[in-house]
Each structure stands twice: as structure tokens, then as C-alpha cells.
Amino acid sequence: MRLIYERTPSIERAMLVDGERLLEVEERFIDQLSVGTILEAAIERIHPSLGAAFLTTGETTFFLPIAETLKALEAYPNVPGIGQAAVVGDKRLVQVTKEGINGKHHKVTENIRFGGRYIVYFPYGRRKLYSRKLDLVTQDRLSKVFELEEAEGVLFRTESGQASPDVLQEELALLRRRAADVVTARRGQDELLCEQFVRRHAVESVMLNDKEAQERLSRLEVNVERHVGKGRMKEAARLDGAIEKLGQRVVWLEGGSYVLVEQVETMTVIDVNSGKNVAVKDKGRAADTINEAALYAVMEQLRLRNIGGMVVIDFLRGSKDGQARLLKKMKELGARDPRRVEVYGFTRMGLFELSRERTGRSIQDRMTYDGKPSKLAVFSRIERALMELAPEVEAVVLTLPGKWHDASWDGFDCTVLLVEGEPDVAFYGTLEECQNFVSRH
């Protein structure tokens, strides 16, 4: 598997591919709230019955359980009352551990973390923890590699068992510096998207366009190639079409049949249709064939679109043997999914039920808002267009809604002028030509 990582001034995009086939994609603003984001928020209210506090930045509310507070870490294994651990009005540095979806608040912790190749560093963790795959002899040896301050904590990853003391000490120093920078700035991100993908998957090589990402991945022993030319990476541009299709409701199958994906707030409903695939002799057998082809497409779309929660599939009405094969094959595919999949099978109405572990927001949730392209979708398209244009032109005119005019466009090698309107690249050329265009509009 190969990872293609593309970074524009405000957005990062990670695409996992196997040959020419897209396996997984994720895109986010660099300063976007996501798992791993570290920020400062004020305690707004305390909820004793929940044993938690609610924090706010003024725009976003966060949920902080008592077990994730610094007071609980200090008192471990005793658990203080939430009133002892949180005071209304106090500002706390917290890290997002679970994204809020469908109206739920983001879950956060005060036990912030910074991941390395061999260790995970907790500035306030207070304990040494070890991977379950490390035997007791190795754990004892690792415990003597370095001394920590009273408040510090470390988790030794499985790979740390093969690392020398000097390498472990070097990585600890690196993570300490990264933590100090974040604590001073009161905001940061634990890992870039490319680091998360390399840790989650058996990535053989990485193609990217960002120097910081290259430096971070150099510690993970993966082959990294950096694009240093003008414009976008060809490898990334080739995937634009496949990624755009993930926003469509219809997924066509060979033979003219198709799958309809309807994602609503409470669940995802998938309908399998024969479409243009019409069998004259044996419709039951044809339905089984279409269902089996749709099964692979459904599981692929769940992964690509990052769909989680309850999923209901309305397969074509096939034979009993065909349903049994579908159930068996679905369990096999579910076991290979990187997320936990629970397969429940057919209901009395003939609907197929399963659930998939929810991790962050789906493609639809990220790329649409109130039925229109979200700010992320708009800026992603425009910034990629600017990457192609910037080396060749002096200035570009963008039409954007006024609410987005405060964004910074200083990261491009051209002057960007803004005009009120629907999101688009309206004009480009010399600075004088673009200024004349703006004056006329």
C-alpha cells in the first residue's frame, strides 16, 4: 500500500492506495478540531450526576469526564468529586479524544499526549505504561532507560523493545520539545494525518509535498519521496475524480446495476437495484449475482466514506441459499475491516442489518453543510486550483461568500483578490488585469 499526502496552506489530505485503487481518504483543515487537537477552553458548568464538566471556547462545547482531569491523575487510583477537580471559569488545556457527531459534544482529556515511533509522551501522565506485547523482562529493562519528572508519563510501544536507550532518550527529548511548544502556544495537534495513516496501515511508501511531514515520517522507517516541483503532484491529481464520486448517492456496478447510499442522522440506508441489468431466464439467480457484487461495493463504500453507526441494506429478493452466502461473506469482509463491524443478518422483512464502529465524521458530514458544499469542500477545491495556477500567474480573483473573506491566502505564490459571489476562481492574470476585473465587478 502507498500513501499520498497533499498539503495546501490550510488543508491536509491523506489518500491510501493499492496500485490505482483508492482504499481510504481523509481531509481536514490543519487547525480543525479533530481527534488529537489540543486547545485551551474554559469550564462553563459542572454536572455532578454525570461526574463531568462542560468546557467552552465560546463557539464549541466540550465534555470532560472526571477520570480525564489532572486532579484524577494526581489522586489515582482514588477518584475525586467533579467539584474538587473543576472550578467554573478556570481555563484548561485539553485534547480531543472523540469527535462529537450529530449534536454530541467533543470528548476531551487533560492528560494530553504526543506520539512518537517508540513511545507516547504524556506531560501530565504520572505513570509508565507498557504495550501488552512486551514481556516482563523487557518492561523492567525499559523502565530504567530514563527518569521522568513526577508529573510526566510514558507509554512504551511494542517497537520500543527493539530500540537502543540512546534512541529512546532522543525521542523523549524530541517529544518534550514538541509538548513545550504546544503548552506555550496553548494550541496544537498531536499528529499529522500522514502519521496517523502510517501507524494504522502497513504503508510501504509515501509520496508527499510537505517538508514538515517528511521530517516527521523519517522517524517511522517508511520510504518517503517529496515532490518539490511546481504545481500539484500528479499522483494526487489522478485521485480527484475518485474522491468526488464519494459524494454521490449512486454507485454503479458492472452490468448496469447500482447501489444507492442514503446517509441520514440516525443511520445509513443502502438500496441495491438491478437498474439496467435485466435477466430474462432466471431472475432469482440474477438477483443473487447482483447482491454478491453489491456486497463488495457496499463494504468498500462504508470504508471510503468513513460511515459508522447503524447500517440497513435492502438487497434484491434472492434465494435462501443466496442469503446464507451473503451473511457468510459479509462476516468475512467485516472481519477484515479496520473498524469493528457487527453483522446481524436479515430481518423478517428481508432487510440486512449491521453496525460499524464510528470514528470521526463521514465524508458527507465533512463535505456538506445544510445540503451545500461545506467550507472544507470549497476551500479544498479552490486551494488545489491555486496550487496549479500560482506558479504561472501573478494574481487570481476568487469569488467567495463574504463570511469567508477573512481567510488568509498568503501561502500561495500569487496575489489573491476576493469578490462576493458563489465559490469559484473567477479570473487570473497579471496583478493589474485582476485589479481591473475587480473594479468592474
N, C-alpha and C positions, 0 to 999 in steps of 0.2 A: 504493500500500500504506500501511496505517496501523498504528502500533504502540500497543498498550495496555499500560501499565506500572503494575502494582499492587504497592505495598509495605506490608507489615504490620510490626509491631515487629521481627520476627526473620526474615522471609521476603520475597524479591523474586520477582516473576513477570512475565515478558515474553511478550506474545501478539501475533504478527504476523497481520494480517487483510487480506483483499482484499474489500471490501464486507462481507458477513456470513460469508464463508468463512474458516475458520481455516487459516493456512498453516504456522505454526511456533509452538511454545511451549516455554518453558524456565522452570524454577522451582528455586530453591535457597535454603538458609539464607544470610543475609547474611555470616556468619562461616564458611561452609562451605569446605572445601578444594576448589578448582576451579582451572582454568587462570587464572593471574593472581594467585592468592593469594600473599601474601608473609608469611613467618613465620620464626621462629628455630628451628633444630634442631641437635643435637649430632652430631658424627661418631662413629658407633658402630663401624665397621670399614672397612678398606681392602681392595680387591680388585685386586691388581696385574695379573692376567691380563685383567681386564675394563677396566683403566685407569679405575677409578671408585671412588667412596666411597659408603658407605651411611650415611645420617643418620637420626636418630630424634627424635621429640618425646616419647617414652615410650609413645605409643599408635600412632603411624603411622611407617612407614619410608619413606625417600625415596632415590632413585637419582641421584647426582651424577656425570656423566662428567667426565673430566679437562679436556676442552675448555671446560667451563662454569664452571671455577673462576677466582677472581680472579688466581691465580698464572699461569694460562694467558693471561689477558688482558694481564697485565703483560709476559709474555715473548713475546707474539705477534711474528712468526709461528712461533717455536720453541715446542715443546710439552714442558713439564717432566714428570717422572715423577709418578705419583699420590702417591708417598711424600713428594715435595717440596711438593705442593700441599695436602695434607690431613694433619692430625695427629689421631689418635684422642682424643676428649674435647673438642676445640675446638667452640665454638658458632659457627654461620654463619647469616647472614641470606640466605635463598634464596627463589626464586619458582617456583611450579609452572608448568611448560611443557607437561606432558602428564599427564592423569589416568590413574592406574592402574586397570585393569579386569581382572576375573576373576583376582584374586590377584596381579597385577603391581603393582610399586611405582610411586608417583608419580615422574615425572622432574622434576628441578629444576635451576635455574641460579643462580649467584651474580651474574650480570650482570642484575640486576633492572631493570625498565623501567616507565615511566609514559607513557601515550599521551595526546597532545593532538590537536587538529584538524590542525595543520600539521607538528608534529614529534613524535618519540618520544624521550623523555629517558632516558638511562642514567647514573645517578650514578657508575658504575664502568666505563663502556664504553670510554673512552680513544680513540675514533675518531669521525670524522664520516663518515656514510654517506648515500647519496642514492638516491631512487627511480630505478628504471631508466628511467622515463618522462621524467626531467629531462635536458635536453641539457647538454653540457659548459659552455656559456656560462652557463647558469642555475646550474649547480653551482658554478662559480667565483664567481659573484655571491653565492650563499648562504653560501659558506664564509667570507665577510668580514663577515657580518651581526653576529656576536658572537664573543667569545673565550671559550673554555671552560677550566676548570681542567684540570690534567694528567690527573686520573682520570676526568673527565666524558666522555660521548659523546652523540652526537645522530644520529638518522635523520631526514632531511628527507623528508616525504611528498610526493606529487605535487602536492597543493594548495598547498604552500609556495611554489611558483614564482610564484603569483599574489598572495602576501601581501606587505605592506609590511614593512620592517625593524622598525618600531615594534611591529607586531602580533606578529611572531616573537619579539621580545625580551620582550614582555608574557607570551606563552605560556610561554617558557622560565622566567621568574620564577615563574609560577604552578606549573609542574611541579616546580621546585626546592623550593618551599614544601611541596608535597604529599609529595615524597620525604623531606624533612627530618622531617615529622610521622611518616611510616611508620618511618623509621630509628630515631627516638626511641622510638616505641611498640613496635618490634620485631614488628609485625604490621600487615597492611593488605591492600587489594585494588586492583589496577591500575585496573579499570573496572567500573562497574555494568553489569548486564545490558542496560539500555536503551541504553547507549553502544555495547556490542558489537553489538546488533541494528542500530542506525543505521549503523554502519560497514559491516556485512556486506550490508545490503539497501538498495534505493532507497526509503527511507521518506519519505513526503510529509508526514506529520503524526504527532504523538504526543499521546496522552491519558494523563495520569498523576495521581498523588495525592501526590507527594513533592516537597518543596521543593529538597532537595539534587540530585535527579535533574533538576529543571527548570533549576537553575543550571548543571549540567554540560552539558546539551544545548543551552543557549543559545549556546554557542560553536561548535556544529556546524551552524548555519544550517538548522534544521528547525523547522517550525511546532509549537509546544508549547502545549498547553492543560492547566491544572492544575485538578483537582477539589478544591474547598475546602469542600464541604457535608458534612453528616453522613452516616454510613453509607458503603457501597461505591459505586464508580462503576457505573452501570447497564451501561455497555459491557463491563465486566469480568464482572459477574454473568451476563450473557447467554451468556458463553462457557463457564461451568462445566459444562454438560451435555456439550458437545462434547469438553471435555478429559477428563471422566470416562470417556467411551467409549473413550479411547485405552488404558485399562487392561483392556479386554475382549478376549477371544480372537477373537470373531466380528465380522466387518464385513459388514453386509448390503448387497447390491446391488439395483438396481431389477429387478423381475421375480421376486424370491424367491430368487435365487442368492446365495451368500455366499463370503467368503474367511476362512479360519481361519489365524491367526497364532500360531505356536508358537516362542517365543524361548527357546533353551537356551544353555548356557555356551559351546559351541563354534561355533554357527551359528544362523541363523533359518530355520525351515522354514515355508513357506506353502502351504496346500492350497486349491485352487479347487473349489467344489462347486456342482452345479446346484440343490440344495435343492428349493424348491417350483416351480422353473422347469422344466416338463416339455414337451418338444417332441414332437408326435405324428408329424409327417410327415418332417422331415429333422433327425435328431439330430446329424449331423456339422456341419451348418451352424449349428445352435443352439449347439453346443459352441464353434465359432469366435466366435460373437457374444458368448457369456458370457466367453470368455477375453479378448477385447479390452476388455470392460467391466472385468474383474478387473484387467487390466494397469494401468489408470489408478489404480484403488483401491490396488493394491499399492505403486506408486511414491509415492502420497500418504501411505500409512501408514508407509513407511520414513522419509520426511522428518518427519512429525509425531511419530513415536515415537523419532526420532533413532537408528534402528537402523543399525549398521555391521557390518563383517566379512562373512563368507560368507553368502549367501542362496540357498536352493534353493526353487524354486516348482514345485509339481505341478499343472500346468494340466490341464483336461479333454482327453481324447483327441480332437483335431480333425483337420482335413485337413492335407496337406503345405503347401498354399498358405497355410493359416491360420497354421501355424508360422512360415513365412517372413515373413508380415506382423507376427507378434508380435515376432520378432527385430529387424526393421527399426524398428518403433515403439519397442521397448524401448531401442534405441541412441539414438533421437531424444530420448526422455524422460530418459535417463541423462545426455545432454549438457547438458540444462537444469538438472539437479540442482545445488544449490550445493556439494555434496560430490562428490568424484571417484568415478565409477561405472565399473567394468569389467564389460562384458557378454560372457559366454562362450557363451551359447546352449544348445541342447538336447543332452543326453547320449544315449547309445544306449538308455538306459532311458526316455527321454522326459521327464526332469526338466530344468528350465531353471535354469541357474546364472549368478550374477552376484556381484560383491562391491562394497561401498560403503565409502567412507572412514569410519573410526571416529573420532568427535570427542566425547570425553566419554561419559558414561553414558546409556543409553537411558531412556525413560520407565519401563519396567518395572524397571530396575535402581535408579532413583531412588525409585520409589514403593512398592516391595515389599521385604520382608526376611524370608527363611525362609517365604515363602508368605503372609505377613501384611502389612498396610499398614505402611510404614516410618514412622519418626519424622517425616520431612518430610511425608508424606501426611497423617498425623494432625494435626500442628500447622498445616499449611496449611488444612485444613478447619475446625479449631477457631478459628484466628485470624480467618478470614473471617467466621465466625459471630459472633465477638465484635465485629468491626467493625460489624456490623448492629445488635447488641444494645446496645453500650456507650453510645450517646447517649440511650437510652431507659430504662435501668435503673441501679440503684445498685450492684448486686453480682450475680455469676454464680458458680454452683458447677460445677466441672468434675470429671468422673471420669477419672482417668489412672492408668496403672501407676506404682507407687512409684518406679521408676527414672527417671521423667521429672518428678518433683515438684520437682527443683532448678531448673527453668527459671524465667526471670523473666517476669512478666506485668505489669510496671509501666507498659508503654507504652499501656495502654488506659484510657479514661476511666471505669473502674468497678473495684470491688474484686473480685479473683478468689480464690475459695476452692477448695481441692483435696481430693478424696476418692479413695481407692483404688478402682479398677474399670476396666472397659473404656472406651476413649476416647469421651467424649460430653459434651454440655452437659446437665447433669442438672437444673438448676434456676436460675431467675433472679428477681429482685425487689428488695426493699429489703435493706439490709445485715442488719437484724435477722431478716428472713424467711430469708435464706440461712444465717445462723449457726444458726438453729433447725433448718433442714434438715440441716446438717452434724452437729449434735448428735444428731439422730435416727438418723443412719446411721453 
